[in-house]
């Protein structure tokens, strides 16, 4: 028996038997830090607008290590109108002493000087003084403030920024150990973002030995200060039992705190909590609500799950056209599950006009990411000559790749190929092995095929009616009519 073409499901809570030919192997986890462009705008601007123009030097390094604000002079000249020359302030001072109050590049008088301090990272460079300041006045001010008493909060933030520069290799050689060290300095002074980053370092062994319990410590400190990413990560740790005892109720609590702050990843995870009843009563409508909020912010996983809900009327009225819309958005971001589901829609004309070429396109995009369902579906296409020229060798190749990803339908199909020598050298022991792999996952077709092997003694030293009846029963209980009929005669 050949299972039908199927889509990859992003809702792992659903009873698989209720979804004809469609199932999921997706296990939602977070524990991943997505940089917020706003939060790290300063790092990006620093790299593009300053460090690309300033040669690395020891003086700059020492300045950073003190945790002091780094001041940059931006010089505009009469001769170059709006052209800006960017200099390290101390380097500019040397130029002033050598050439006087003139442009050190073309030796002409300077018109205006602006200068900025790398400071609060919720904004870009902050203008500290108005236009028209003279260079020497600026230099004098800078020299007087060369060793100021820095506010502890500012010091912590500058150390955090320096950690990011080392982590991303902005203006300095990339050095994960140095990044972790500066995150630690900042985190120990109470900076919530640095605490989050240090937790990520410990969880993943970035610049420091991997230590999941230590990661939990820093996630907790950051979460308690209201950091939504830390709350999201902490919630996922509690749900998955990573570095701490599994506790779905606490997992839901911290995920909800982050989701309520608008964290897209937490909103997606909260949808999973409601869909699976993790730490909260199962509520499919509430799950769809949070998927929607996350999907609207561009989260590809949420878009895929939302599409599946609309396709099947789960927690929301069924609307296949809307399903295709969300699958497309997710697939365009490279989500392999959505690509597979979209391929099924194009193959069967679900919510869209059937388009064989697009079906194969998205199956291949998904299969190239080793998506088990897509590989299996692509194998079916090649075996049957659906949308592509019939090619049994290519079919077996895809079944094998899918089976190695743990896909039970592919394992069953591969078992049949080995048993009958279809597209591959006949090998009955391997056939039995793949049937067993698939049967252990509850695949009714594999259970039936394995029962036949036991009944006939195929791949065994002798027939085994008892084991045959056992597997016929398992398959029959899942509604397999052949097994239901056969069990009456054994």
C-alpha positions in Angstrom: 0.0 0.0 0.0 1.3 3.5 -0.9 0.6 6.4 1.5 -0.9 9.4 -0.2 1.0 12.6 -1.1 1.3 14.6 2.1 2.2 18.0 3.5 4.4 18.8 6.4 2.4 19.9 9.4 3.6 22.6 11.7 1.1 21.6 14.5 2.7 18.8 16.4 -0.2 18.6 18.9 -2.7 17.2 16.4 -3.7 13.5 16.4 -2.1 12.2 13.3 -4.8 9.8 12.6 -7.2 12.6 12.1 -5.2 14.1 9.2 -5.4 11.9 6.2 -1.9 11.6 4.8 -0.7 14.6 6.6 1.5 14.6 9.7 4.3 16.5 11.4 7.7 15.8 12.8 8.2 19.4 13.8 9.4 19.9 17.4 9.2 23.7 18.3 12.1 25.0 20.3 13.4 28.5 20.7 16.8 29.0 22.3 17.9 31.2 19.4 18.6 34.9 19.5 17.4 37.0 16.7 18.9 40.4 16.7 16.4 43.3 16.7 17.6 45.8 14.0 16.5 48.6 16.3 18.4 47.3 19.3 21.6 46.8 17.3 21.3 49.8 15.1 24.2 51.4 16.8 26.5 48.5 15.9 25.5 48.6 12.3 26.0 52.3 12.0 29.3 52.1 13.9 30.5 49.5 11.4 29.3 51.3 8.3 29.9 54.9 9.1 32.8 55.0 11.4 35.0 51.9 11.7 35.3 51.6 7.9 37.0 55.0 8.0 39.1 54.7 11.1 42.2 52.4 11.2 42.5 50.1 14.2 44.9 51.4 16.7 46.0 50.6 20.3 44.8 53.9 21.6 41.3 53.1 20.4 41.6 49.7 21.9 42.6 51.1 25.3 39.8 53.6 25.1 37.3 50.8 24.6 38.7 48.7 27.4 38.1 51.5 29.9 34.5 51.3 28.9 34.5 55.0 28.0 32.3 56.6 25.3 34.2 56.7 22.0 34.0 60.2 20.5 34.2 60.6 16.8 34.8 63.9 15.0 33.0 64.4 11.7 34.5 67.3 9.7 32.8 69.1 6.9 34.9 71.4 4.7 34.1 74.5 2.7 35.8 73.0 -0.3 33.8 69.7 -0.2 30.4 71.0 0.8 28.5 68.0 2.2 31.4 65.6 2.0 32.2 64.3 5.5 35.6 63.1 6.7 35.4 60.9 9.8 38.3 60.7 12.2 39.2 59.3 15.6 39.2 62.4 17.8 42.7 61.9 19.0 43.9 61.4 15.5 42.2 64.6 14.5 44.0 66.4 17.4 47.3 65.3 16.0 46.3 66.6 12.6 45.3 70.0 14.2 48.6 70.3 15.9 50.5 69.6 12.7 48.4 71.6 10.2 46.4 74.0 12.4 42.6 74.7 12.1 42.4 73.4 8.5 41.2 70.3 6.6 44.0 67.8 7.1 43.2 66.3 3.7 43.2 69.3 1.3 44.8 71.9 3.7 41.9 74.3 3.4 40.0 76.0 6.3 37.4 73.9 8.1 33.8 75.3 8.1 32.0 73.1 10.6 32.6 70.3 13.0 30.1 67.8 14.4 30.9 65.1 16.8 29.0 62.2 18.3 29.4 59.7 21.1 28.7 56.0 20.9 26.1 55.9 23.6 22.6 54.6 24.2 22.0 51.8 21.8 18.3 52.4 21.4 19.2 55.2 18.9 21.9 55.9 16.4 24.8 58.3 16.9 23.6 61.1 19.2 24.4 64.7 18.5 26.1 66.0 21.6 27.0 69.5 20.5 25.5 71.9 18.0 26.9 72.8 14.6 29.7 75.4 14.2 31.9 74.2 17.1 35.5 74.9 16.4 37.9 72.1 16.1 40.3 73.3 18.9 37.3 73.9 21.3 36.3 70.3 20.6 39.7 69.0 21.1 40.2 70.9 24.3 36.9 69.6 25.6 37.8 66.1 24.7 41.2 66.2 26.3 39.7 67.6 29.5 37.3 64.7 29.5 39.8 62.0 28.6 39.5 60.2 31.9 36.0 61.1 33.2 34.1 59.4 36.0 31.8 57.3 33.9 28.3 56.5 35.0 28.1 52.8 35.9 25.1 52.3 33.6 27.0 53.9 30.7 30.0 51.9 31.5 28.0 48.6 31.4 26.5 49.6 28.1 29.8 50.5 26.5 31.2 47.2 27.7 28.2 45.4 26.1 28.7 47.3 22.9 32.4 46.3 22.8 31.3 42.7 23.3 29.1 43.0 20.3 32.0 44.5 18.2 34.2 41.5 19.1 31.4 39.1 18.5 30.6 40.4 15.0 34.2 41.6 14.2 33.2 45.2 13.8 36.4 47.3 13.7 38.4 44.6 15.5 39.3 41.0 14.8 36.4 38.7 15.6 37.1 37.2 19.0 34.3 35.2 20.7 36.3 34.9 24.0 36.7 38.6 24.2 33.0 39.1 23.4 32.0 36.8 26.2 34.4 38.5 28.6 32.9 42.0 27.9 29.4 40.6 28.0 30.3 39.2 31.5 31.7 42.6 32.6 28.6 44.3 31.5 26.2 41.6 32.8 27.7 41.7 36.2 26.9 45.4 36.4 23.2 44.6 35.7 22.9 45.3 31.9 19.9 43.2 30.8 20.9 42.8 27.2 24.5 41.8 28.2 23.0 39.2 30.6 20.9 37.8 27.7 24.0 37.6 25.4 26.1 36.0 28.2 23.3 33.4 28.6 23.4 32.7 24.9 27.2 32.3 25.1 26.9 29.8 27.9 24.1 27.9 26.3 25.9 27.5 23.0 29.5 27.4 24.1 30.4 30.7 22.4 33.7 32.1 23.8 33.2 30.1 27.0 32.6 26.4 27.9 29.1 25.3 27.3 27.1 25.4 30.6 23.3 25.3 30.3 22.7 25.8 34.0 24.8 29.0 33.9 22.8 30.1 30.8 19.6 29.7 32.8 21.1 31.9 35.5 21.7 34.8 33.1 18.5 34.3 31.2 16.6 34.6 34.5 18.4 37.7 35.6 17.8 39.3 32.2 14.1 38.1 32.2 13.6 39.6 35.6 14.7 43.0 34.2 12.0 42.6 31.6 14.1 41.6 28.6 11.6 39.9 26.2 14.2 37.8 24.4 15.5 36.4 27.7 11.9 35.7 28.8 11.3 33.9 25.5 14.5 31.8 25.8 13.8 31.1 29.5 10.3 29.9 28.6 11.6 27.6 25.9 14.2 26.2 28.4 11.5 25.4 30.9 9.4 23.8 28.1 12.2 21.7 26.8 14.0 20.9 30.1 17.2 22.6 28.9 19.5 23.4 31.8 16.6 23.2 34.3 13.8 20.7 35.2 11.0 20.7 32.7 8.2 22.9 33.9 5.4 23.7 31.3 3.6 26.1 33.6 6.7 28.3 34.1 7.5 27.8 30.4 4.1 29.2 29.6 4.5 32.1 32.1 7.8 33.4 30.6 6.7 32.9 27.0 3.5 34.9 27.8 5.5 37.7 29.4 7.6 38.0 26.2 4.7 37.6 23.8 2.8 40.4 25.6 5.8 42.7 24.9 5.4 41.9 21.2 8.2 39.5 20.8 7.4 37.6 17.5 9.2 34.5 18.4 7.5 34.3 21.8 4.1 34.9 20.1 4.8 31.9 17.9 5.9 29.8 20.9 2.8 30.8 22.8 0.7 29.6 19.9 2.5 26.2 20.2 1.7 26.2 24.0 -2.0 26.8 23.3 -2.0 24.3 20.5 -0.4 21.5 22.6 -1.8 22.5 26.0 1.7 23.2 27.4 1.3 24.8 30.8 -2.2 26.0 29.8 -5.5 24.5 28.7 -5.5 23.6 25.0 -7.2 26.3 23.0 -6.9 26.2 19.2 -8.5 29.6 18.6 -6.1 31.2 21.0 -3.2 29.4 19.2 -4.4 30.9 15.9 -4.5 34.3 17.5 -0.9 34.2 18.6 0.3 32.6 15.3 -1.4 35.5 13.6 0.3 38.1 15.7 3.7 36.5 15.1 3.0 35.9 11.4 2.1 39.6 11.0 5.6 40.4 12.2 7.1 38.1 9.5 7.8 35.0 11.6 8.1 32.2 9.0 7.2 29.3 11.3 4.1 31.1 12.5 3.1 31.9 8.9 3.5 28.2 8.0 1.4 27.1 11.0 -1.2 29.7 10.3 -1.5 28.5 6.8 -2.0 25.0 7.9 -4.8 26.1 10.3 -6.6 27.9 7.5 -6.1 25.0 5.1 -7.7 22.6 7.6 -10.1 24.8 9.5 -8.2 24.4 12.8 -9.1 27.1 15.3 -10.4 29.3 12.5 -12.9 28.9 9.5 -11.4 26.9 6.7 -10.0 29.1 3.9 -7.6 27.5 1.4 -6.8 30.7 -0.4 -5.7 32.3 2.8 -3.7 29.2 3.6 -1.8 29.5 0.3 -1.2 33.2 1.1 0.6 32.3 4.4 2.4 29.3 2.9 3.7 31.5 0.2 5.0 34.2 2.6 6.7 31.5 4.7 8.1 29.6 1.7 9.5 32.9 0.3 11.6 33.1 3.5 13.0 29.7 3.0 10.8 27.7 5.4 11.1 24.1 4.2 7.8 23.0 5.8 5.9 25.8 4.1 7.6 25.0 0.8 6.5 21.4 1.0 2.9 22.4 1.9 2.8 24.9 -0.9 4.0 22.3 -3.3 1.1 20.0 -2.2 -1.3 22.9 -2.8 0.0 23.6 -6.3 0.1 19.8 -7.1 -3.6 19.3 -6.1 -5.0 22.8 -6.8 -5.8 23.5 -3.1 -6.6 27.2 -2.7 -4.9 28.0 -6.1 -4.8 26.9 -9.7 -3.0 23.6 -10.0 0.5 24.2 -11.3 2.7 21.1 -11.7 5.9 23.2 -12.5 5.5 25.2 -9.3 4.7 22.0 -7.3 8.0 20.4 -8.4 9.8 23.7 -7.8 8.7 24.0 -4.2 9.2 20.2 -3.5 12.8 20.6 -4.7 13.4 23.7 -2.6 12.1 21.9 0.4 13.9 18.7 -0.4 17.2 20.6 -0.8 16.8 21.4 2.9 16.4 17.7 3.7 12.7 18.0 4.5 11.6 14.4 4.9 8.0 14.9 3.7 9.2 16.8 0.6 11.8 14.1 -0.2 9.1 11.5 0.1 6.6 13.4 -2.0 9.3 14.0 -4.7 10.0 10.3 -4.6 6.3 9.6 -5.3 6.4 12.0 -8.2 9.3 10.2 -9.8 7.9 6.8 -9.1 4.5 7.6 -10.7 5.7 10.1 -13.3 3.6 12.8 -11.8 4.7 16.3 -13.0 8.1 14.8 -13.9 9.3 12.0 -16.2 9.1 8.6 -14.5 12.4 7.7 -13.0 12.4 4.8 -10.5 16.1 5.3 -9.6 15.5 8.9 -8.7 12.4 7.8 -6.7 14.4 5.4 -4.6 17.2 8.0 -4.1 14.6 10.4 -2.6 13.0 7.6 -0.5 16.3 6.7 0.9 17.1 10.4 1.8 13.7 10.8 3.4 14.0 7.5 5.3 17.3 8.6 6.7 15.5 11.7 8.0 13.2 9.4 9.9 10.1 9.7 7.7 8.0 6.6 8.4 6.2 6.5 5.0 9.6 6.7 3.2 10.9 3.9 5.4 7.9 1.8 4.5 8.3 2.6 0.8 12.0 1.8 0.9 11.3 -1.5 2.6 8.9 -2.4 -0.3 11.6 -1.5 -2.8 14.2 -3.7 -1.1 11.7 -6.5 -0.8 10.8 -6.5 -4.4 14.1 -5.2 -5.9 12.4 -2.1 -7.4 15.0 0.4 -8.4 17.5 -1.2 -6.1 19.2 -4.6 -5.6 16.8 -6.9 -3.8 17.7 -7.3 -0.1 15.1 -8.9 2.1 16.9 -8.3 5.4 17.0 -4.6 4.6 13.4 -4.6 3.6 12.5 -6.1 7.0 14.7 -3.5 8.8 13.0 -0.6 7.1 9.5 -2.1 7.8 10.5 -2.4 11.5 11.8 1.2 11.6 8.5 2.4 10.1 6.3 0.1 12.2 7.8 1.4 15.4 6.6 4.9 14.5 3.1 3.5 14.1 2.9 3.4 10.3 -0.1 1.0 9.6 1.1 0.1 6.1 4.5 -0.9 7.5 2.9 -2.8 10.3 0.8 -4.7 7.8 3.8 -5.5 5.5 5.9 -6.6 8.5 3.0 -8.9 9.6 3.1 -10.5 6.1 6.8 -11.1 6.5 6.2 -12.8 9.8 3.4 -14.9 8.4 5.4 -16.1 5.4 8.7 -16.2 7.2 10.2 -13.6 4.7 13.5 -12.5 6.1 13.1 -14.8 9.1 14.3 -18.4 9.7 10.7 -19.5 9.9 7.1 -18.1 10.0 5.9 -16.6 13.3 2.1 -16.5 13.4 2.1 -14.9 16.8 4.1 -11.9 15.7 2.2 -11.8 12.5 -1.1 -11.5 14.4 0.4 -8.8 16.6 1.3 -6.5 13.7 -1.9 -7.3 11.8 -3.8 -6.2 15.0 -1.8 -3.0 15.3 -2.5 -2.1 11.7 -6.1 -3.1 11.9 -6.7 -0.9 14.9 -5.6 2.0 12.8 -8.3 1.2 10.2 -6.2 -0.7 7.6 -8.9 -2.8 5.8 -6.4 -5.4 4.5 -5.2 -6.0 8.0 -8.7 -6.2 9.4 -9.6 -8.8 6.8 -6.3 -10.8 7.3 -6.6 -11.0 11.0 -9.8 -13.0 10.7 -7.9 -15.7 8.9 -4.8 -16.2 11.0 
